[in-house]
């Protein structure tokens, strides 16, 4: 099949870009390295859109949350990622979490059956010299292609470490010690009857011993060329957080607030006392057989992980479907090397999308892939492009990547209200609702304008 657009990388962004173009009638060649005899240090399968870290797309609240608003906008643009996510959805309170295998299978099926998409298992070693191309190779871009990108941009690539959380078999968790509850009992339509998280309570003594174990545990050693690579704050290894202070974890992933331990009921606390600290596990697949340790990304060595994590109350006999890990994450200094349409300056037949542009998170990566697909479709049709306003989640994220951020200090970023055009005349308590309400209205107006922008 001849193609109109070559997309390199079959992750979330590449899959979303391919879908948007194919749905608009353009033929796409989607090149994916995995399945050609090549893989990455973090992937476990050859499936398109494999989720290599958490199985959560984070908050689905589109009334008070920036990423929830991003979900809303993607759904309005017929996002394949959101379509597949709904089919693969598993309980996670007010968050959107998915069965990772069902999710990637849905994405691959939709693209594999589309008459305008050709999926080719091949490694691409260099940026194409001609032809419209979207590069979506993500944080684990192959070394040869990364070198080609560096040569084309004239800038050294930046990098940070991204850590993966362990997954535990549900039937190995001691539910006589743990209990199921969502924090503050928050629910949504996909919630489990009793709650969406398994909670492992800790006393002060247990917590202090665990904290010390994180500090002392045997950790992965860095290679010389990795030594100065910074961590991303939104995906910090738990032992790195622990090193920041003895109570850091109790105000982070191990915070106990809003969780009433039914094993610790007193006349003063008839619903159960809050534990001193808590480890939460979130359902990872639709069957409910696998649960991941929330916020427990780690660079501890495997043996150290097993020994330490089995000291957590309720996990003494834990069987791990996957242990935590660490991989290097590569991204462009996008404000410096990309234009406002994600095109490479000096080679505008090449666009970049997804995590390689410096957005962080599954949903953000997918959203930038979606926008790259629409931009490219409009370019092929001879139609002008008008970016969504910065009052919307997509517009704010795109603006950050393509020029609003300082190039000298550019780092990966999740979508957040700090990227939006500010609201100064709204009280603090009403501000989140005001951001999302304004964003929905402005996004609707932008969609109407997009169809009438003159060439």
C-alpha positions, 0 to 999 in steps of 0.5 A: 500500500502506498501511503500519505504519512509514515508514522514511526512508533506504535505506542500510544501517540503513534497509534492515536496519530494513525487513527486520526489520519486514517479516519480522515481518509489518509493512508498510513504506514505505521512502523513499529520496531517491536516484532521485528526482532528488536525490543526495549528494556521496558516492553514485555510484548510486541503489542501496539500501545503497550502500557509499560508503567502504571495501568492508570490514565489518572483522574477521569473527573472532568469538572475539577481536574486538568487530566480529566478535562483532557480525557473529555477533549480527547473523547470529543475528538474520537480518540482511539485511546479513550475508546479502547480505554473504556472497553478495557476499564477496571475499577479505580475510584475516580480514576480511569484505569485499564486492563493493560492487555485488553487495552493494547489488544483493542488498539491493535485490532482497531488499527489492524482492521482499518483499511487505511493503516498498514502496520509494518514491523521494522526498525527505522534507523534514521529520520526520512529525508523526504515524505511526511513523517510523524516520529512517535518513538517515545522515551525508549527511542532506539540508539541509532534513530536517537543519534539521527535526531540529535544530528538533525536538531543540533542539540543534545537530547535530554533524559531522566529515569522512569521507574516501574511499580511492582504488580502482585497476584491478588490471591497472595494478599492476606485480606485478614490484614488488609481491607478494600476501600477508596480514600474518603470512599470516593466512587464512580460507575466502574467502582468495586462494591467495597472500594477500589484499593487494597490497603495495607496498614502500618504502625509507626514502628512498622513504617519506620523499619520499612523506611529504613529498609528503603534507604538501606536496600540494594539498588541498581547501579548507574552506568557512567553515562547515566550518572547525571540524569535527573528523575522526573518528579511525577514518577519518582522512585519510592526510595528516592522519596524516602531519602528526602525525609522520614515523613515524605512517604506519609504525605505522598504515596503512603498517606493514610488520610481518609482510610478507616482500618476496620481491624482497628475499631474503638468506641472513639473510632467506630469506623476504624482508625486511620493507620500511621501509614498505608500501602495501596494496591490498585486493580491492574486487570479486568479479572481482578487477579493482578494489583499494582503497588500504587506509587511504588516505582523503584530502582531496588534490585529484584531480591531486595524488592521481594525481601522488603515488600514482603515486610508490608503487612498483608504482603508476607506471602506476596507473589509478584507478577512483575517487579519494579524496574528502571529505564532511561527516558529520552526527550527533545528540547521541544521549545528549541527544536520544534515549531508551533505545529510540532514540526522539526525546524529545518525539516518541516516534513517531520513532526514529533509527537508523544513523550519524546516531545517532553510531555509526560503521561499516557494521556498527554502522550496520546493527546499530542499524537492526536493533535499531530494527526489532525495537524497533518491531515489539515496540511495534506488537505491544504487547510490552515491549522489553528491551535486550541486555546490555552484555556483548554487542556490540549491547548495548554499542553501543546503551548507548553511543548512548542514554545511557552516553556523555557528551553534552558530549563525544559523538563517533561510535564503532565497537564496541569492548571498551571499551564492554562491561561490564568483566572484571576477573578475566581475564588480559590475554592471555585477555581478548578471548576472554573478552569474546566467549565471555561475549558469545555466551552472554549474547546467546543468553540474551537472545534466549530472554528476548526471546521471553518478555518480558511486555507 
